[in-house]
Amino acid sequence: MIRSLLSTAASRFDTAVGGALLLRRSRPKGSQPDPEALGHAARMEALALLRSIYDLPEHYELGFFQTPAPITPSITRVRPMGGHEPGTVLDLTWPSRFEPIAADVRERYLSHEANATAAARLFLHAGPARPAAILIHGYRCGQYRLEERLWPVQWLYDRGLDVALFVLPFHAVRSHESSPRFPGSDPRVTNEGFRQTVLDLRALVSFLRDRGSEAVGVMGMSLGGYSTSLLSTVDDHVAFAIPIIPLASIADVARAAGRFVGSLEEQRRQYEELDAVHRVVSPFARPSRIPSDQVLVLAASEDKITPVDHARRLAAHFNAPLETFHGGHLLQFGRADAFRAVGRMLGRLGLLSRR
């Protein structure tokens, strides 16, 4: 009875709040007209133009994603790390040397100075580097104090992992605005944002490996789950991947939010065209580069923002197990059971020193 009541509450909360949290429409002053205000014909014309930029055969090669140069981050000591073993908490920043593909969005994209600096907070054990988990937040999140509470950082640390909280482009310390520009209603910014996400994540993976971590994996919630999945199709140095309540399709979320207009047939065509524009940064566009037994997908049974079908499709693509916990996207009742499954997988991979 209690579980049923909690699940119902989580579902209703997702429905009430979710539309304001994911792919929210926000138009900064001085920007171009909102493409969502266009009628069907104009939308189809605009989307066809975007397909001519992104949906090209050569972009489905890995060269579409920049290869990061080695980084030498600026490091700030935050505090000692408590727990079973002593350690330290460090904030890292480094230049994100990202170049957009779309020439007509380049100047606007690169004008946001805060976003040109990648950032992560590390929780490191004393002594030699340990296997590491990079944790990727969801949309409109990424503030370190919040993420330390949303993620079981101490739980992972006490089991012997070094931990990193990664900040997505245009979020938290990488933005001076309350509403992130990525992802957004301009598909170019969304596509370029995922390209930059992959660049900065690969730089962090390489840095952790270079400092001695024998294995570096990623976990991500929601938008972070999408980023986790995408990275796993690009970088074969990822030791494990755990998408949690993941987004799997930008076009599906746009459709669920009622972003398409006109007749049912016109809406279907807009959906297909938008899906094609974003295909180049889709986790489904390329095969996984890590073994399926190193992937675990977690979903919430009452999720109304990224419903279970998103997670089911990703699990099928990666040929990986799917664990479902009760609760919703925002009120994640039962998530502790899911993380026990995470612990079992990491233990099986030999990455944990404590149980």
The 8 nearest C-alpha neighbors of each residue, nearest first, counted from 0:
[[1, 3, 2, 4, 5, 6, 7, 8],
 [2, 0, 4, 3, 5, 6, 7, 8],
 [1, 3, 5, 0, 4, 6, 325, 326],
 [2, 4, 0, 6, 1, 5, 7, 8],
 [5, 3, 1, 7, 6, 2, 8, 0],
 [6, 4, 8, 2, 7, 3, 9, 1],
 [5, 7, 326, 9, 3, 8, 4, 2],
 [8, 6, 10, 4, 5, 9, 3, 11],
 [7, 9, 5, 11, 6, 10, 12, 4],
 [10, 8, 327, 6, 12, 330, 326, 7],
 [11, 9, 7, 301, 13, 12, 8, 327],
 [12, 10, 14, 8, 13, 9, 15, 7],
 [11, 13, 9, 15, 14, 10, 16, 8],
 [14, 12, 17, 10, 16, 11, 15, 303],
 [13, 15, 11, 12, 17, 16, 303, 10],
 [16, 14, 12, 13, 17, 11, 18, 19],
 [15, 17, 13, 14, 18, 19, 12, 20],
 [18, 16, 13, 20, 19, 14, 304, 15],
 [17, 19, 20, 16, 21, 256, 23, 14],
 [18, 20, 17, 23, 16, 21, 22, 24],
 [21, 19, 17, 18, 23, 22, 138, 16],
 [22, 20, 23, 18, 19, 138, 17, 304],
 [23, 21, 183, 182, 24, 20, 184, 253],
 [24, 22, 21, 19, 20, 25, 183, 18],
 [23, 25, 184, 22, 26, 183, 19, 35],
 [26, 24, 23, 27, 178, 183, 180, 184],
 [25, 27, 28, 30, 24, 33, 32, 31],
 [28, 26, 30, 29, 25, 180, 31, 178],
 [27, 29, 30, 26, 31, 25, 32, 33],
 [28, 30, 27, 31, 26, 32, 107, 33],
 [31, 29, 28, 27, 32, 26, 33, 107],
 [30, 32, 33, 29, 26, 34, 28, 27],
 [33, 31, 34, 30, 36, 26, 35, 37],
 [32, 34, 35, 36, 31, 26, 184, 37],
 [35, 33, 36, 37, 32, 42, 184, 185],
 [34, 36, 33, 37, 258, 184, 42, 259],
 [35, 37, 34, 33, 38, 32, 42, 260],
 [38, 36, 35, 34, 42, 41, 39, 33],
 [37, 39, 41, 40, 42, 36, 260, 261],
 [38, 40, 42, 41, 43, 261, 260, 37],
 [41, 39, 43, 42, 38, 44, 37, 45],
 [40, 42, 44, 43, 38, 39, 37, 45],
 [43, 41, 45, 39, 44, 40, 37, 46],
 [42, 44, 46, 40, 41, 45, 47, 39],
 [43, 45, 41, 47, 42, 46, 40, 48],
 [44, 46, 42, 48, 47, 43, 41, 49],
 [47, 45, 49, 43, 48, 44, 42, 50],
 [48, 46, 50, 44, 49, 45, 43, 51],
 [47, 49, 51, 45, 46, 50, 44, 52],
 [48, 50, 46, 52, 51, 47, 276, 53],
 [51, 49, 54, 276, 47, 53, 52, 48],
 [50, 52, 48, 49, 53, 54, 47, 55],
 [53, 51, 49, 50, 54, 101, 48, 55],
 [52, 54, 50, 55, 51, 49, 276, 279],
 [55, 53, 50, 51, 276, 279, 52, 275],
 [54, 56, 58, 57, 53, 51, 52, 59],
 [57, 55, 58, 59, 54, 60, 53, 279],
 [56, 58, 59, 55, 60, 63, 62, 54],
 [59, 57, 63, 60, 55, 56, 279, 53],
 [60, 58, 57, 56, 279, 61, 63, 284],
 [59, 61, 58, 62, 57, 63, 56, 64],
 [60, 62, 63, 64, 59, 233, 58, 65],
 [63, 61, 64, 60, 65, 58, 66, 59],
 [62, 64, 58, 61, 60, 65, 59, 57],
 [65, 63, 62, 61, 194, 66, 198, 197],
 [64, 66, 198, 67, 63, 62, 194, 97],
 [65, 67, 64, 68, 198, 62, 201, 202],
 [68, 66, 202, 198, 65, 69, 201, 199],
 [67, 69, 70, 66, 202, 96, 65, 205],
 [70, 68, 67, 202, 71, 206, 205, 203],
 [71, 69, 72, 68, 202, 206, 93, 94],
 [70, 72, 73, 93, 69, 206, 92, 94],
 [73, 71, 93, 92, 91, 70, 74, 94],
 [72, 74, 92, 91, 93, 71, 75, 90],
 [73, 75, 91, 90, 72, 89, 76, 92],
 [76, 74, 90, 89, 77, 91, 73, 88],
 [75, 77, 89, 78, 88, 90, 74, 87],
 [76, 78, 89, 88, 75, 90, 79, 87],
 [79, 77, 88, 76, 87, 80, 89, 86],
 [78, 80, 87, 88, 86, 81, 77, 85],
 [81, 79, 87, 86, 88, 85, 78, 82],
 [82, 80, 85, 79, 86, 84, 83, 87],
 [83, 81, 84, 157, 85, 80, 153, 156],
 [82, 84, 157, 85, 81, 156, 158, 159],
 [83, 85, 82, 86, 124, 81, 157, 125],
 [86, 84, 81, 80, 125, 124, 82, 83],
 [85, 87, 124, 80, 125, 123, 79, 84],
 [86, 88, 79, 80, 123, 122, 78, 89],
 [89, 87, 122, 77, 78, 121, 80, 79],
 [90, 88, 76, 121, 77, 75, 120, 91],
 [91, 89, 120, 75, 74, 119, 121, 76],
 [90, 92, 74, 119, 118, 73, 72, 120],
 [93, 91, 118, 73, 72, 117, 116, 119],
 [92, 94, 72, 117, 116, 73, 95, 118],
 [95, 93, 116, 96, 117, 115, 92, 70],
 [96, 94, 115, 116, 117, 97, 93, 199],
 [97, 95, 94, 98, 115, 67, 116, 198],
 [96, 98, 95, 195, 99, 198, 115, 65],
 [97, 99, 100, 96, 105, 109, 195, 65],
 [100, 98, 105, 101, 191, 97, 102, 104],
 [99, 101, 102, 98, 191, 105, 52, 53],
 [102, 100, 103, 99, 104, 105, 52, 187],
 [103, 101, 105, 104, 100, 99, 106, 52],
 [102, 104, 101, 105, 106, 107, 100, 187],
 [103, 105, 102, 107, 101, 106, 108, 187],
 [104, 106, 102, 108, 107, 99, 103, 109],
 [107, 105, 109, 108, 104, 110, 103, 102],
 [106, 108, 110, 104, 105, 109, 111, 103],
 [109, 107, 105, 106, 110, 104, 111, 188],
 [108, 110, 106, 111, 107, 105, 112, 115],
 [109, 111, 107, 108, 112, 106, 105, 114],
 [112, 110, 109, 114, 113, 108, 115, 107],
 [111, 113, 115, 114, 110, 109, 116, 173],
 [114, 112, 173, 115, 174, 111, 116, 172],
 [113, 115, 173, 116, 112, 169, 111, 168],
 [114, 116, 95, 112, 113, 94, 117, 111],
 [117, 115, 94, 95, 114, 93, 113, 92],
 [118, 116, 93, 95, 92, 94, 115, 199],
 [119, 117, 92, 91, 166, 165, 116, 93],
 [118, 120, 165, 91, 164, 166, 90, 163],
 [119, 121, 90, 164, 163, 89, 91, 165],
 [122, 120, 163, 89, 88, 162, 123, 90],
 [123, 121, 88, 162, 161, 87, 163, 89],
 [124, 122, 161, 86, 87, 121, 88, 125],
 [125, 123, 86, 85, 126, 161, 87, 122],
 [126, 124, 86, 85, 123, 127, 87, 84],
 [125, 127, 124, 128, 86, 129, 123, 85],
 [128, 126, 129, 125, 211, 124, 212, 210],
 [127, 129, 212, 211, 126, 210, 130, 124],
 [130, 128, 212, 161, 160, 131, 127, 159],
 [129, 131, 214, 212, 160, 213, 215, 161],
 [132, 130, 161, 215, 160, 162, 129, 214],
 [131, 133, 162, 216, 217, 215, 163, 134],
 [132, 134, 217, 163, 162, 164, 216, 218],
 [133, 135, 218, 164, 219, 217, 163, 165],
 [136, 134, 219, 223, 165, 218, 164, 220],
 [137, 135, 223, 141, 220, 219, 140, 134],
 [136, 138, 222, 223, 221, 220, 140, 139],
 [137, 139, 140, 222, 21, 20, 136, 221],
 [140, 138, 179, 137, 170, 178, 20, 141],
 [141, 139, 138, 137, 142, 136, 171, 170],
 [140, 142, 171, 166, 136, 143, 146, 170],
 [143, 141, 171, 145, 144, 140, 146, 172],
 [142, 144, 146, 145, 141, 147, 120, 164],
 [143, 145, 147, 146, 142, 148, 141, 149],
 [146, 144, 143, 142, 148, 147, 149, 141],
 [147, 145, 149, 143, 148, 144, 150, 142],
 [148, 146, 144, 145, 150, 149, 143, 152],
 [149, 147, 146, 145, 150, 144, 151, 152],
 [148, 150, 146, 147, 145, 151, 152, 136],
 [149, 151, 152, 148, 147, 146, 134, 153],
 [152, 150, 154, 153, 155, 149, 148, 147],
 [151, 153, 155, 150, 154, 156, 147, 162],
 [152, 154, 156, 155, 151, 157, 82, 81],
 [155, 153, 151, 157, 152, 156, 158, 150],
 [154, 156, 158, 152, 153, 157, 160, 151],
 [155, 157, 160, 153, 159, 158, 154, 161],
 [158, 156, 154, 159, 155, 83, 153, 82],
 [159, 157, 353, 155, 156, 351, 352, 354],
 [158, 160, 352, 156, 157, 351, 353, 161],
 [161, 159, 156, 131, 130, 129, 155, 158],
 [160, 162, 131, 123, 129, 122, 156, 130],
 [161, 163, 132, 122, 131, 121, 133, 160],
 [162, 164, 121, 133, 120, 134, 165, 132],
 [165, 163, 134, 120, 119, 133, 135, 121],
 [164, 166, 119, 135, 134, 163, 118, 167],
 [167, 165, 141, 118, 119, 170, 168, 164],
 [166, 168, 170, 196, 169, 165, 141, 135],
 [169, 167, 170, 114, 173, 196, 192, 166],
 [170, 168, 174, 173, 179, 114, 181, 180],
 [171, 169, 173, 174, 168, 167, 179, 141],
 [170, 172, 142, 141, 173, 174, 140, 169],
 [173, 171, 174, 170, 113, 142, 175, 118],
 [174, 172, 114, 113, 169, 170, 171, 168],
 [175, 173, 169, 170, 176, 113, 172, 171],
 [174, 176, 177, 173, 113, 172, 171, 169],
 [177, 175, 174, 178, 179, 169, 170, 180],
 [176, 178, 179, 175, 174, 139, 171, 170],
 [177, 179, 176, 180, 139, 25, 23, 170],
 [180, 178, 181, 169, 170, 139, 177, 176],
 [181, 179, 183, 182, 169, 178, 188, 25],
 [182, 180, 183, 179, 189, 192, 169, 188],
 [181, 183, 189, 180, 22, 188, 192, 184],
 [184, 182, 181, 22, 185, 180, 189, 24],
 [183, 185, 186, 24, 35, 34, 22, 182],
 [184, 186, 187, 183, 188, 189, 34, 33],
 [187, 185, 189, 188, 190, 184, 183, 277],
 [188, 186, 190, 189, 185, 191, 101, 104],
 [187, 189, 191, 186, 190, 185, 192, 181],
 [188, 190, 182, 186, 192, 187, 191, 181],
 [191, 189, 187, 193, 192, 188, 186, 280],
 [190, 192, 194, 188, 193, 189, 99, 187],
 [193, 191, 189, 195, 190, 194, 188, 196],
 [192, 194, 196, 190, 195, 191, 197, 189],
 [195, 193, 191, 197, 192, 196, 64, 198],
 [194, 196, 198, 192, 193, 197, 97, 199],
 [197, 195, 193, 199, 194, 198, 200, 192],
 [196, 198, 200, 194, 195, 199, 201, 230],
 [199, 197, 195, 201, 196, 200, 67, 65],
 [198, 200, 202, 196, 201, 197, 195, 203],
 [201, 199, 203, 197, 202, 198, 196, 204],
 [200, 202, 204, 198, 203, 199, 197, 205],
 [201, 203, 199, 205, 200, 67, 204, 206],
 [202, 204, 206, 200, 205, 201, 207, 199],
 [205, 203, 201, 207, 206, 202, 200, 208],
 [206, 204, 208, 202, 203, 207, 209, 201],
 [207, 205, 203, 209, 208, 204, 202, 210],
 [208, 206, 210, 204, 209, 205, 212, 203],
 [207, 209, 212, 205, 211, 210, 206, 204],
 [208, 210, 206, 211, 207, 205, 212, 204],
 [211, 209, 207, 208, 212, 206, 128, 205],
 [210, 212, 128, 208, 209, 213, 207, 127],
 [213, 211, 208, 130, 128, 129, 214, 207],
 [212, 214, 130, 211, 208, 215, 129, 128],
 [215, 213, 130, 238, 212, 131, 216, 208],
 [216, 214, 131, 238, 132, 237, 130, 204],
 [217, 215, 239, 238, 132, 237, 240, 133],
 [218, 216, 133, 240, 132, 134, 227, 239],
 [219, 217, 241, 134, 242, 240, 135, 227],
 [220, 218, 223, 224, 135, 242, 134, 227],
 [219, 221, 224, 223, 243, 137, 136, 244],
 [220, 222, 245, 224, 244, 223, 137, 246],
 [223, 221, 137, 225, 224, 246, 138, 220],
 [222, 224, 219, 220, 135, 226, 136, 137],
 [225, 223, 219, 242, 245, 220, 221, 227],
 [224, 226, 222, 228, 246, 223, 227, 245],
 [225, 227, 223, 229, 224, 228, 230, 222],
 [228, 226, 224, 230, 225, 229, 219, 242],
 [229, 227, 225, 231, 226, 230, 282, 224],
 [228, 230, 282, 226, 231, 232, 227, 225],
 [231, 229, 233, 227, 232, 228, 234, 197],
 [230, 232, 228, 229, 233, 287, 234, 288],
 [233, 231, 287, 288, 230, 229, 286, 285],
 [232, 234, 230, 231, 61, 235, 288, 229],
 [235, 233, 236, 231, 230, 232, 237, 288],
 [234, 236, 288, 237, 289, 233, 231, 232],
 [235, 237, 234, 238, 215, 204, 289, 214],
 [238, 236, 216, 235, 239, 215, 234, 231],
 [239, 237, 216, 215, 214, 236, 293, 240],
 [240, 238, 216, 293, 237, 294, 217, 241],
 [239, 241, 294, 217, 218, 216, 227, 242],
 [240, 242, 218, 295, 296, 294, 243, 217],
 [243, 241, 224, 296, 219, 245, 218, 227],
 [242, 244, 297, 220, 245, 224, 219, 298],
 [245, 243, 298, 221, 220, 297, 299, 328],
 [246, 244, 221, 224, 243, 242, 225, 310],
 [245, 247, 225, 221, 305, 222, 309, 248],
 [246, 248, 309, 225, 245, 313, 249, 310],
 [249, 247, 251, 250, 246, 252, 281, 309],
 [248, 250, 252, 251, 253, 247, 274, 277],
 [249, 251, 253, 274, 248, 252, 270, 273],
 [252, 250, 254, 248, 253, 249, 255, 270],
 [251, 253, 255, 249, 254, 250, 256, 248],
 [254, 252, 250, 256, 258, 251, 255, 249],
 [253, 255, 251, 257, 256, 252, 258, 250],
 [254, 256, 252, 257, 253, 251, 258, 304],
 [255, 257, 253, 254, 258, 252, 18, 259],
 [258, 256, 254, 255, 259, 253, 260, 252],
 [259, 257, 253, 256, 254, 260, 35, 255],
 [260, 258, 266, 257, 254, 269, 261, 270],
 [261, 259, 266, 39, 258, 262, 38, 265],
 [262, 260, 265, 266, 39, 263, 259, 38],
 [261, 263, 265, 264, 266, 260, 267, 39],
 [264, 262, 266, 265, 267, 261, 260, 268],
 [263, 265, 267, 262, 266, 268, 261, 269],
 [266, 264, 262, 268, 267, 263, 261, 269],
 [265, 267, 263, 269, 259, 264, 268, 260],
 [268, 266, 264, 270, 265, 269, 263, 271],
 [267, 269, 271, 265, 270, 266, 272, 264],
 [270, 268, 266, 272, 267, 271, 273, 265],
 [269, 271, 267, 273, 268, 272, 274, 250],
 [272, 270, 274, 268, 269, 273, 275, 267],
 [271, 273, 275, 269, 274, 270, 268, 276],
 [274, 272, 276, 270, 275, 271, 250, 269],
 [273, 275, 271, 250, 277, 272, 276, 278],
 [276, 274, 278, 272, 273, 277, 271, 54],
 [275, 277, 50, 273, 274, 278, 54, 49],
 [278, 276, 274, 275, 279, 280, 281, 273],
 [279, 277, 281, 275, 280, 276, 274, 284],
 [278, 280, 277, 281, 54, 59, 284, 53],
 [281, 279, 278, 277, 190, 282, 193, 229],
 [280, 282, 278, 283, 284, 279, 277, 229],
 [283, 281, 229, 284, 228, 285, 232, 280],
 [282, 284, 281, 285, 316, 286, 278, 313],
 [285, 283, 281, 282, 278, 279, 286, 59],
 [284, 286, 283, 232, 282, 287, 59, 233],
 [287, 285, 232, 288, 284, 283, 316, 317],
 [286, 288, 232, 289, 231, 317, 285, 290],
 [287, 289, 235, 232, 231, 286, 234, 233],
 [288, 290, 287, 235, 291, 231, 237, 293],
 [291, 289, 292, 293, 288, 294, 287, 317],
 [290, 292, 319, 293, 294, 318, 317, 289],
 [293, 291, 294, 290, 319, 295, 320, 318],
 [292, 294, 239, 291, 290, 240, 295, 289],
 [295, 293, 240, 291, 292, 319, 239, 241],
 [294, 296, 241, 320, 319, 321, 240, 297],
 [295, 297, 321, 242, 241, 314, 243, 322],
 [298, 296, 243, 322, 323, 321, 244, 242],
 [297, 299, 244, 323, 307, 310, 243, 322],
 [300, 298, 324, 302, 327, 325, 323, 301],
 [299, 301, 325, 302, 324, 323, 326, 307],
 [302, 300, 327, 10, 326, 299, 303, 6],
 [301, 303, 327, 328, 306, 299, 304, 300],
 [302, 304, 306, 13, 305, 14, 10, 301],
 [305, 303, 302, 17, 306, 13, 328, 14],
 [304, 306, 246, 303, 302, 309, 245, 244],
 [307, 305, 302, 303, 308, 304, 309, 301],
 [306, 308, 310, 309, 298, 311, 300, 299],
 [307, 309, 311, 306, 310, 312, 305, 313],
 [310, 308, 247, 307, 312, 311, 306, 246],
 [311, 309, 313, 307, 308, 312, 245, 298],
 [310, 312, 308, 314, 313, 309, 307, 315],
 [313, 311, 315, 309, 310, 314, 308, 316],
 [314, 312, 316, 310, 315, 311, 317, 309],
 [313, 315, 319, 311, 317, 316, 312, 318],
 [314, 316, 318, 312, 313, 317, 311, 319],
 [317, 315, 313, 314, 318, 312, 283, 286],
 [316, 318, 319, 314, 315, 291, 313, 287],
 [319, 317, 315, 316, 314, 291, 320, 313],
 [318, 320, 314, 317, 291, 294, 295, 315],
 [321, 319, 295, 314, 296, 322, 318, 294],
 [320, 322, 296, 297, 314, 295, 323, 319],
 [323, 321, 297, 296, 298, 337, 320, 324],
 [324, 322, 298, 299, 297, 300, 321, 325],
 [325, 323, 299, 333, 300, 334, 337, 298],
 [326, 324, 300, 333, 299, 332, 6, 301],
 [325, 327, 332, 6, 331, 9, 301, 299],
 [328, 326, 302, 301, 9, 331, 330, 299],
 [327, 329, 302, 330, 331, 13, 304, 299],
 [328, 330, 327, 331, 13, 9, 12, 302],
 [331, 329, 327, 9, 332, 328, 326, 12],
 [330, 332, 326, 327, 334, 329, 328, 333],
 [333, 331, 326, 334, 330, 325, 327, 5],
 [332, 334, 325, 335, 324, 336, 331, 326],
 [333, 335, 337, 336, 332, 331, 324, 338],
 [334, 336, 338, 337, 333, 339, 332, 324],
 [337, 335, 339, 334, 338, 333, 340, 324],
 [338, 336, 334, 340, 339, 335, 324, 322],
 [339, 337, 341, 340, 335, 336, 342, 334],
 [338, 340, 342, 336, 341, 337, 343, 335],
 [339, 341, 343, 338, 337, 342, 344, 336],
 [342, 340, 338, 344, 339, 343, 345, 337],
 [343, 341, 339, 345, 340, 344, 346, 338],
 [342, 344, 340, 346, 341, 345, 347, 339],
 [345, 343, 347, 341, 346, 342, 348, 340],
 [344, 346, 348, 342, 347, 350, 343, 341],
 [345, 347, 349, 343, 348, 351, 344, 350],
 [346, 348, 344, 349, 345, 343, 350, 342],
 [349, 347, 345, 346, 350, 344, 293, 351],
 [350, 348, 346, 347, 351, 345, 352, 344],
 [349, 351, 345, 348, 346, 130, 352, 160],
 [352, 350, 346, 159, 158, 353, 349, 345],
 [351, 353, 159, 158, 350, 354, 160, 349],
 [354, 352, 158, 351, 159, 157, 346, 160],
 [353, 158, 352, 351, 342, 346, 157, 159]]
